[in-house]
Amino acid sequence: VWRRVCPSCHAQHFPRVNPCVIMLAVRGEQCLLGRQAAWPKGRFSTLAGYVEPGESIEEACAREVREESGLTVTAVRYHSSQPWPYPSNLMVGLIAEVEGEAAPDTTELEALIWLTRQEARDLLEGKLDGFMTPAPIAISHHLIRYWAYATD
């Protein structure tokens, strides 16, 4: 069990969990991926960030997308969640519909790329020359896969 109980007052204490949003920004038939300079060459992923105190999941999604790409979120759909043990994060996976012109905030991201569904499929299958996606263990990979193979 992950709780501790105070021997004096019997209060229960649980470890801190940091909520994070991780979202695939989509516009029509394209999705947006970003790249941090510290990542291996060619690696791109979904956008992500911490939920600030007092923020809803949807507000955090809109703020992070705006900060990292300059885009405006128009709708948010929940996809899934993933505990990420280092450092005690709970990743809330979202699909974020966006509008506007994308430009990377170079303090967090060095580049952004728009991909079609076919390009996203090629990326997942290792066929998009010079580019790679996070490993299948990561929720980012699952968000991209869900969208790339969606039939709606």
N, C-alpha and C positions, 0 to 999 in steps of 0.2 A: 504494500500500500504506500502511496506517495504522500500521505499526510503525517504530520507530527501532532501529538497531543501533549499539551502542557500538563506536567504532573501535578501542578498546584491548582490550576483553575479548570483543567480539562478542556480548554479552548482548542479547537482544531485549526491547524495551520497547513496550508497547501502551497506547493511551489508556485512561483510566479510563472505565468504563461503570457508571452507577448503576442498579441494578435497582429497579423500581417495580411495585407491584401496582395494577391498576385493575379493579374488579369491579362487576358488576351484582348487587345484593342482591335476591333474590327470596323471596317467601313465598306459597306456593300460586299463585294466579293474579294476583299483584300484584308489581310491581318497585318498588324504591326509588331515587329520584334526590335529589341534594343540590344546594344552591346556595351559592356563595361570594358574599359581599357585593361583591367587586370586579368580578364579572362583569357583562356587560350585563343590563339589566332583563329578567326572564323566563327567563334561561338556567338550565337544570338539566342535571346530568350524573351520571355514575356516581361512586362513591366511589373514592378512590385514595390512595396514599401510598408512601413509600420502604420498602424492605426493610432492616431494621436488621442490623448484623453479628451473625452466629450464628443468624439466623432463617431458617426455611424459607419458601417462597412461601406455603404454607397458613397458617403462623403469622402472617405479616405480614398476610395477608388478614383473618384473624380479629381481629387486634389493631386494624387500621385501621377495620374495620366497627364494632367495639365502641367505639373512641375517638370516631368521628365520628357514630354513630347510637345507641349504647347497645344494639344488637342482638347476639345470639349467633349465630355461624356454626355450622351443623350439618353442612354438606358443601360441598366446593369442587370445581369442574370447570374444567379448563383449556379455554380457547376459542382464543386466538391471541396473538400478540405483535406489537409494533410498535416499531421504533427511533424515538426522538424526539430529534432532534439538539440541542435546546436545553434543558437543558445536558447532553448525552451520556447520556440515559436510555434504558433498555430497558424498555418497558411490557409487563407480563405480564398478559394479559386473562383474567379469570376470571368464572364464574358462581358466586355464593355463595348457598347456601340458608341462610335465617336464621329465627330465632324471637325473640319478645319484642316489647316496645313500643318504638317508635322515638322518639327525641328528639334534636334536633341539638345537637352540642357547639358552642356559639356562638363558640368561639375559632377554629374552622375553617369552620363552615357556619352560615349564617343561617336556613336552612329545609330541610326534607325534604318530599318528596311521594311518596305511593304512587300508582302508575298501574296500571290493568288493561291487558291486552294490547291491547284496542281503543284505549284512551287513549294507549298507547305508539305504536301505529300512527298515530293522529291527530297526535301530537307529531312524529313523523318526517316526516309529510306536510305539516306546517305548519298543521294544522287545529285544534290545541288552543289556543284563544284566549288570548293573553297569555303563552304559553310557547314556548321554543325549545330545540333540542338542539344539541350540538356539530356542527360541519361533518362531512360524510361522510369527510373525510380522517382524522378522529380515531377511534381504536380504541373510544372510548366510544360513538360513533354505531353502530359495528358490533355491539357487545355488545347494545345496546338493540334494534337491528334483528333480530339473531339470535333473541332471546327473544320479541319481539313477533310474529314470524311463525313461530315454532316450531310444529310440528304434533304433538310428542310429549306 
